[in-house]
Amino acid sequence: MATEIYRDAWGIPHLRAGSAAELAHAQGLVTARDRAWQLEVERHRAQGTSASFLGGSALDWDRFARRARVDDTARRCFADLERRDPGTAGWVRAYVDGVNEGLAGSTAPEFARTGLTPGHWEPWTPLGVWLATHILFAGFPAKLWREHVAAHLDADAIGLFATDGPGTSGSNGWLVGGERTVTGQAVIAGDPHRFIEDPGVYQQIHLSCPEFDVVGLAVPGIPGIAHFGHTGTVAWAITNAMADYQDLYRERLRRTGAGVEALGPDGVWRRASRHTETVEVAGEEPVEVEIIETGRGPVIIGGPEGIDGDPAGLAYDGDPAGLAYDGDPAGLAYDGDPADPAYDGDPADPAYDGGQADPAAAASPAAPSVPAAPVAPPVAISLRYPPRVTGDLGFGALLPLLRARRVADVDRAFDRWAEPVNVVQAADTEGGVLHRVAGRVPVRAEANSLRVVPAWKPGHDWHGWHVPPRAGLTDGVAVMANQRGPAEPLGVEFAPPHRADRIAALLAGKERWSAADMPALHTDTHLASASPLLDHLDALGGLTPEAAALRDRLRGWDRRMDAGSAEAALYAAVRGAVVRRLAAHPAFAALTTPPAYPEVFRPWLALVPRVGFALEHLLRAEDLYGIDRPAAVRAAVEDVALRPPAGVWGDTHRLAPWRALEPEQPYDEPGLSGDHDCVLCTSGVPGLTDRAARGPAARYVWDLARREDSRWVVPLGASGVPGSPHHRDQLPLWLAGDLVPVVTDWTRLKKETDV
């Protein structure tokens, strides 16, 4: 049969073909027609070539992508896929062929604006796009933050800033078993919270061939439907498990006449791979990037001479006893062991001084292990991540998911999953349910999960993989919201429990649920994490009349972060003022200047966001380094009372999508309900901005009784082409909490073309 492309009233593509390969080709083709600019941006990001047309603002990402070997890892993984699973590899090739056909002659306006010509996708490009999209999902830069905190405060302070109380946004998902629905069949619903991008990060699509018929949310640039799908007899959904599966190693590197060597845990210096690459930068001179890879993994920070050739400079905030030493000249760089050979009276240790004797050290053999004027060892940090080790990105799961008929099929498919590590929920029409973790988490020492570990010390290697945990339903319901659930043994920091607790409480409020009931949960705006600050407010006396009136208004507030709420705006203003006062306190002064790591890691190292998302812990801690928190809250309330917000929460809490290229005609930023700990998780950065760059990147309701009663929506629209009638047509529905019907009846669709 000919491959047919249909559209529904919302411009969502529905594809029908004679085989899985023909369907993959059509999916690539239609995605390139709808999202050509987006696909090319993602390809260049995966290759580390985005600065060539976006300019210097993209250079730091390109450096990271090159040094982390994203494109090379994708090539390796595709070569491995061809060996292990040639059927899937051929299916991916068919998708890429379709992308290249669709890109040819694309007239997306962004190409003309940047002078970029659509390029050529290689068979491994979808794997590179997948890896580039998810490589930071496990949050390994948080380990750099923990080092920074421990260096300048102490190890106990790390817990104060944990994301559990509260954390950044995550995703919601819930499964209601048939015993708790009006139809007797399960319902799965939720919303992935990610950076809101224009075009969107999810693509609504319908894929049909003799082997399968699936609707779901695809990732543009990736064949199939990985995260959220409904085959008619089984449906599945995921949230981020918050697992820790990537490690950072502090490396000792030295240059030799032949290249670069790294010191291993057996005390032997071994040759590291090394080469240089050139990053083109639009409007600027090209930049050379040195690529080094040790036995642990690619070096992503620093090198043999440290950061930018400065072994003891800004990387330590100008303090040679700072980060590199974990607050102790005999600390982190030496694994907290003063007897480390680099500092134990062995002046000829090559790890310390390149193999040259140190006369000063030799002249004072009885001197303490810490010299009077320590020289910080150069900073070099490598990243170890599973696909680089195994050569497998988990693409072998994608076709089996499309072919799934029952929960057992979904379960087997997710056995092949690699990363990101997710919590999966699934249900089928025979009453089967699934609630499990999927993905690879290495078995290794606990220290690897917490901090940057020394590459030259034994005990930090990997020993196989954890068995993914499983869970069941409680009272016919399972809730996943990045909290400490089934994935707890695999992670360090999780999202606070507020969203999960709220969803569970709402579901407990009614015995029987329907698919049509679910938007009420999607859009719930109750903010449980407001309690610690409101408790501090409640205890304040002796306020000025204006501040007392503000406090009394917040006492009567319903704690809902509704866009039209003036009290929500007042609360957010007080919260922001408290965050700024705490962050500015001298106790945290050493944390205000982050280490001079690459810019791509700065979101994890900035103090104000860390205080903002950890405010709950900071306000409830028994002691906070002598900070007078009631005084800080009092001052904040008085400040806001003098200059209260003039309007409502939605006036400042506005949608701010990320775009690789700003539109020629800027769009209005609509006001939003919700906040980072609401079920309606729309995240600003308390203390910095109310504008929301993160939020529900899609919403879905999968009905197992009748797939036609399922619903979905994305923040903008199905098309990525500015000016298209389907570029932003779903935005009003997304803002209101409404959903678009899932259409699978071909007679209700409009045929666009045969290919």
N, C-alpha and C positions, 0 to 999 in steps of 0.2 A: 504494500500500500504506500501511497505518497505520504510524506510527513506533512502534517497539517498544523497550522498555527491559528488559534482562535483567541479572542479577547472577550472578557466580560465587560460589564458596564463601568468598571473601575480601571480598565486597561490592563488587568492582570492576565499574563499569558497562560494559555492552556494548550498543551502540545500533545499531539497524537501521532505515533509512528509505528512501523512494523517490527522494530527490534529495539533493544536497549541501546545499541550503538547509534542507530539512526536518531533515537530520541536524545541521546547525549549531544550529538551534532546539532540538533535543533535547539537544545537548551543553550549551548554555547553561542549559536547564531543569534537567537532572540535576546540573550543577555547583552551581547555586544551591540545590538541595535538600540536597546533601551539604556544601556549603561556604558557606552564606549569610553567616555572620559574617566569614569570611575575605574573601569577595568585597567586602563593604561596607568592611572595613578598607582593602583595597587601593584601592577607589574613592576613599575619603576621602584616603588618602595621595597619590594622583595629583592630587587637586584642591587639596591643601594645607588640608584641613578636618578632619584627624584630631584636633586638639586640642579640637574642639567637644564630643567625648564622651570622649576619653582624658585630657584635662586638660593641665596645663603641661608634662608630660614629653614630649609630642608637638609642642610649639610650635616647637622649633628646626627639626624636619623640615618643618613646614608653611611656615615662613618660607623655607626653601631651595626647596621645591617651587614656591612663589609666585614667588620672585625668579628662579628658573631657567626659568620659564614652561612648566612641564611640561604642564599642562592645555591651555594655548593652543597649544603645539606639537602636541599630539595632535589638536586641532581642525583645525589647518592641514594636518596629514598626512592626516587623513581626507578633508578637502575635496579634496586633491590625488589621493587614491586614487579618489574618486568620478569625477574627471575622467579619470584615466589608465586605471583598471581597474574599471569599474562592476560587473562580475561579482563581483569579490572584495569590493567595498564592500557589495553586496547580501547576500553571504554573512555578512559581519561583522554587518550589521543583523539578520539572522535569528538569529544567536547572541545578540545583545543582547536581542532580543524574548524569547527563551527565558529569559535571566537574569531579566528583569523579571517574567515569568510565575512563575518559581520563587521569586523573592523575595517576591512578594505573599503576605502572611499567614504569613511564616516565623515559626516558634516557637523558633528557636535561643535557648538560654538567655542568651547574652551580651547580646542586645538588651534583655531585661528588666533585667539587672543595670546596664546603662549608661543606660537610658531612651532608647536609640536606636531609631528606626523605620527599617526598610529603605527606602532611597531609590530613585531612578530612574536607570537607566543610560542614557547617551546613546550614539549610534552610535560616537563616538570614544573612549568610556571604555576599551575594551580596549587601544587604542593608548596611552592615558595610563597604564594599569596596566603595560604593557610598558616604557614609558620610565621610569617611576618605579622599577620593579624593577631596571633595568639602568643607570641613568644614572651610578652610581658604579663600575660594573664596570671601566672603564678606569683607575680610580685616579688621576684628575687631581689629587686633593689631595696626592699624593706630591710634586708640584711645589712645594707650599707647604713640605713638609718639607725638600726640597733647599735652598730659600731659607733656611730657618731654620738648617740645618747650615752652609751656606756663610757666613752672616752671623756666626755665633758661633765657628766653627772655621775651615774653609777649604774651597775647592772640592774638594780631594782627599778630604776626609772623606766626601763624598757616596757614593763608591764603597764605603766601609767598611760603610755601612748598606744596601747594595743587597740586594734580596730574593733575588738569586741565591745568597746564601750565609749562611744559608738564608732562605727567604721564607715568606709565609703560605700557607695551604692553597690548593690548586687542584683540578683534576679529572684523573682518569685515563681513558684510553681506549686500546684496542689492537685492531688488525685482524690476524687470522691468515688468510692466503690459503689457498685450497683445497689447494695443494700441501703445506701443513703441517697439515692436519686429517685425522681418520680417515674423514670422509665424502667428502672431495674438494670440499667446498663451504666457503666462508669462514665464519668466526665473528667477530663484533664484540662486544666487552665493555668494561665500564668502570663508572665511578661519578662523577657530578658532585658536587664538594665545595662546599657552600654553607652558609650559616647554617641550622642545623636549626630549623625552625619547626613550631609546632603550631597549626593544621593544616599539613601538609607543603607544600613549594613545588612538588612534582610530583604529578600526578594520573594514576594508571594508568587507561587507557581503551581501548576498542575501538570504532572507528567504521566502519560498513559501509553502503554504498549501491551502486546499480548502477555508479557511477563508480569506486569504490575500496573496499578493505577493509584497514584499517590498525589495528595495535595500537601503543601507544606511551605516552610520558610527556608529558602536556599540562601547561601552566602554567595554573592556575586563573584564569579571567578572560580567557583568550585562546583563540579558536577554533582548531581543528585540533591538530596535533601538530608542534611546531616543532623540538625539539632531538633527540629520540630516537624513531625509528619503524621499523616493519617492515611492509611491504605484502604480504609473502608472496614476492615475487620480488626485492625490493631492500630493504636496511636502511641506516640512517644513524645517526650519533652525532656529538656535538661536544664540544670542550673550549674553554675561554677561550684565545684566541690571545695574550693579554698584549700586544696591540697598543696603541699610543698614538694616539688619534684625536680627542682633545679638547684644546683649548688654553686657557690662562689668560693674560689680558692685564691689565697694570696700566694703569689709565685715569687721565687727567687730566680731571676734571669741574669745571664751574663753574655756579653758578646765575645765571640772568638773569631779567629781568622776565617772560619768556615760559615759563620752565621750566628745563631743564638742558641744557648743551652739553658735548660731548666733543671733545677735540683729536685729530684724525686724523693719519695718517702723512704727509699732504701739508701739514701745518702749518695746516690750516683747522679752526676750531671749527664743529662741526655740531650741530644740534638732536638730542638724544636723546629717545626716547619716554619718557614718565614718567606714572605715575598712582599712586594709593594704593589699597590693599585692606585690608579689615578681617578679621582672623583671630579667630574666636570661640574662647574658652578656657573649658572647663567649670570652674565654680567660681571663675573669676577674671574680671578686666576684659578686654574685647576689646583686641586689639593692632593698631595701624596698621602696615602694611608699605609702604614706598615701593618701587615697581617701576620700575627704570630699564633701558633697553636702548640700547646704542650700536651703531655700525656693526659692531662685532666680535661682540656678543652680549649677553645679559642680565647685568647687574651682580649678582653673587651675594655679594660681600663689600664692605662699606663703602659710601661714596657721596661726594658733594661735600664733606662735612665729615669724612670718614674713617669710622672704626668708631664707631657710636653717637655721632656728632657730635664725636669727639675725634681730631683729625688726627695727634697726636703722642704719644698716651698708651699704653695697654696693648698696642696693636697692635705696638709696638716694644719691649715689655718695659720700658717706662719709659726707653728709650734712643733718642734721636733719631738716633743713628748705627747703629741696629740693623737690623732686617729690611728696612726700607724702603730702606736704603742698602747692603744686602748686605755689611755690615761696613765700608762706605766711604761717607762722606757724598756722594761723587760716583759712587756705585755703581749698584745695580739700578734705583732709581727713574729714573735717567738712563742706563740701559743701559750702565753702566760707563764712561761717556764724560765726563771732566771738562769737556769743551768743550760739553756739552749747553747749549742756549740758556738753560735755566732756571738755570744756574749759571755762565754765561760772561761775566758783566759786562753782561748785558742786563737791567737792573732793571725794565724795563717789560714784559718778556715775560709775557703773560697766564697762561701755564701756571705761572708761578712765583708771581705775586702778584695775579692778577686784573686786570692791566692798570694797576695803580697804581705809580707810580715809587717806588723804594726809596731814600730819601735817603742812608742809610748806605752802600749799595752805590755810589751815584753819587759820594759823597764820596771813595771809595777805589777809583778805577778800576784801579789797579795792584795791588790786593790779590789774594791767591790766590783761586782760584775757590771755595774752601770757606770760608764765613763762620766767624767765631769762635764764634758760637752758632747753628748751623744750625736752621732750622725745617723739620721733616719735612713733606713734602707729604702731603695726605690720602690715605688708603688707599682705593682702589676697584679691584676686580678683577672682570673680566667673563669669562664662559665662552662659548667657541665650540664647538658640537657639531654633528655632521653633520645630524641631522634638522631642527634649527632653521634650517640653511642651505638644505637641499634640499627640505624638506617631504615627505620619504619615510622611513618607519620600516621599510621592507622587508616589509610585510605581503603584498605581491604574490608572495612566495615560498611562502606557506602552502598555498594550494590546489594549486599544481603539485607540492609535496612529497607531498601525499596521493595525487595521481594518478600518481605516479612508478611506472614499471615496471622501469626499468633505471638503472644508474649514470649514464648520460648525461642522464636526466631529472632526477635529483637534482642533477647538476652545473649544468644550466640553471636549475633552481629557485634554487640558492644564488647564481647570478649576480645575482639580485634582492635578496639579503640586504643589510641595512644595518648594524644593530648589535644586540647587541654583536658585535664582530669575533671570529670563532671559527675553530678548526681543525676541519675536517669529515673524517670517514671514512665511506665507503660501500662496499658490495659487493652484487653481484647474483648470481642463480642461473646466469648465463651466464659467470661467471668475471671479470666486470668489477670493478675496484676504483677507489677514489677517495681521495686524500689531498691536501687543499687548504685554503687560507685563504678565508674568505668574510666580506665586509663592506667598509665604506668607510673608508679611511684617507686623509686629505688629504695632498697633496704640499705641503710647506712647509719653511722653514728648520729646520736641526737644533736650533737654540736653542729653538724652540717646544716640542719634545718634552722638553726637559730642565728648563726653568725657566719662571717667569712672565716674559713678554716685554712690552716697552713698546708700548702701542697707538699712541703718537705717533711711533714710529720706523718708517721704511719697511723692507721686507724680511721682514715677518712675516705676510703675507697667504697665502691658500691658492691653489694653482694646479692644480686638478683632483684626480684620485684615483689612488692606486697601483693597479697591476694585482696582484690577489691572487696570492701565490706558490703554487706547487704542488710536491708531492714524490711519491716513489714508495715502494715497499716495499723492505726490506733483508732478504735471506734469507727472503722470504715473509711478513714481518711489518712492521707500522708501529705505532709507539708514540707517543702524545701525552699529555703530563703537564705542560703549561704551561712546558716547558723551551725552550731556544733551538733550536727546530726550524725548520720552514718559515716561521714568522712572524717570525724574527729581524730581517729588514730593517725591520719595521714597528714595533718596540718598543724600549724602553729597558731595563727590568728584567723579568726572567723568573723563574719558579720555579727553584730549584736542581735539578740534574740527577738527584738521588738516586732519586726515584720512577721516572722514565723509565729510568734505568740498571738499577734493580732489576727492573722489569717485563721489560725486554729480556733481562736475564740469566736470569730464570726461564723465559722462552719459549725461550731457546736451549738450555735443559737437557733438552728433549725434542723429538723429531723430529715427532711427530704429536699434535695436540691435539683435544679434543672440547669441546662446550658444557658438559658436566658437569664438566670440569676447571677451569673458570674461577673458581669461588669461592675456590680455593686462592690465586689471585693477588689477588683482591679483599681478602683478609684477611691478607696478608703483613705482618708487624710488624717486620721488620729495619730498624734505624735507622742508616744509613750516616753521617749527619751527627754522630753521637756521637764520631767519631774525633778531632777536634781537642781536645776537652776531655779525652778519655781519654788522649791523648798527653801533655798537660800533667800529668795525674795520675800517669802512669807515670814521669815524670821527677822526681817529688818524692821527696826523702829527708828524714831527720830528723823524721819525723812522730811524733806521740804514738802509743802502741800502738793506741788506738781508731781513730785516723785511718788508720794503716797497715793495720789489718784491713779497714776500709771500702775503701781503695784496692785491696787484694788481692781483695776480693770482686768489685769492678768489673773487675779484670783478667780474671777468669774468666767474666764475664758474656757471654752469647751475643748481646747487643745487640738483643734482641727486646723490644719494648714490649708485653708481654702483660699483660692485666689482673691475672693471678694472680702476677706476678713481683715478688718483693721487691727484686731487684737493679734492676729498672726503676724502682721507687719511689725507691731510693737514688740512682740516676743523676739522676732528675728533681729530687730535692731538692738535690743538689750543683749541678746546672745552674742551678736557680733562685737559689741563694745566690750563685753567680758572677755571674749577670746583675744581681742587686741591688747587688753590690759595684762592678761596673763602672759601672753607671748612677749610683751615688752618688759616684763619683770626682770631685774638683774639676775635672778636665779637661773634664768634660761638664756642669758646673754651669749654664752658660748655656743648655743645652738642656732643663733640667728644667721650666722654665715656658714653655709654648707660647705663641705669639702669641694675642692675644684674638680669634681668628677664631670664627665660629659653631661651636657645639658639634658639629654634624654632621660637622665635619672633624677633631675631636679624635683619633679612632682612628689617623689618619695622623701625628699630631703628638706623641704621647705617647712619652716617652723609653724607659721600661722595655720596652714591647713591641718597640720598634725594636732595642734591644740584644738582647732575647731572640731575635728572629728573625734577627738578623745575627751571632749569637755565633760562628758558624763563621769568618766573615771577621775579626771583631775579635780572635779568638784566634790567627789565623794571620798577621795583618798584620806586616810587618817591624818597625814601630814603632807604638805607639798613644799618641801624645802624652805619652810618658814614663811611662805607667801600667805598674807592675810586675805583669804578668799572672800570673807564677808565684806571687807573694805573694798575689794575690787568690784564685787557685785554692786555695792552701794554707789560707788563712783560711776559705774556704768549706767545705773538707773537714773542717777541725777543728770548725767550727760544727755541721755535720751529724752528725759523729761523736759530739758531745756530746748532740745531740737528734735521733737518727735517726727516720725515719718508722716508725711502729709496725706497719704492715701492708704491703699490696701496692699496686701501681700503680693498680689499679681502685678502691681505697678513696678516692682523691682525684681520679682522672681519671674524672669522671662526666659523663653527658649532661645538658646544660642548654639545652633548647630555648627559642627566643624565642617569647613569646606577647604579643599586644597587650594581653591581659587575663589576669592570673593566675587559675588555676582556683580555684573555691571549695574543692575538695578536692585539695590538692597531691598530685602523684604522686611516687613514689620516683624518684630519679635513678640509673639503673643505671650500674655501673662499666663502663669501656670499655677495650679494647685499642687499640693504635696511638698515633701521635703525628704532628706536623705534617709530618715528612719520611718517614714510612712510606708504603708503598702504601695501607695502611689509615690514611688521613689523618684523624685525629680531633684537632682543634686546641684546646689550651688556649693560654695566653699565658705562656711561660716567665718566671719571676720575678714573676708577678702572680697567676696562678691555674692550677690543673690542670684545672678544670672546662672541658668542651669545648662550645662553642657552635657550632662548625663541624665538618662531617664529611660522609660520603656521604649526600646528600639523596635518593639512590636508587641501586640497582645494577641492571644489566641484562646479559643475554647474548642476543644475536641470532644465531640459528642459521639460516643460509641453506639448509641441507639440508632441514630440516623446521621450519617456524615453531612447531609444537607442542612442539618440544624447547627453545624459548627459555624464559628464566627472568627474573624481576624481583622486586624488593622495595623497599619504602619504609620509613623509620625508624619510623613509627607505624602508620597504616592508611589505608584508602580514604576513611573518613568523617571529616569535621571536626566532628561533633556529639558533644560530651562525653556519655559514657554509652552511646553506640552500641556494639554488639558489634564493629563494625569500626573503632572509633576508634584502638585501639592493638593490634590483634591481630597485626600483622606485626612488632611490636617484638622479641619473642623470636627470631624468625627473623633479623631484621636484626642483632641482637647476636651471634648464633651464626655469621653468615656464610652462612646458608641462603637459598634463593630460592623464590619462589612460581611454580608452572608458569603459563605463558601459555596460556590456554584460548581457542580460536577455534571449536570445534565447538559450534554452537548447541544441539545436543541435550543437551549437558552443562551447560547454563546454566538458571537458574531465571527464568522470565518474571515481571517485576514489574508492568508496566502497558503499555497503549497510550496514546499521546498524539496 
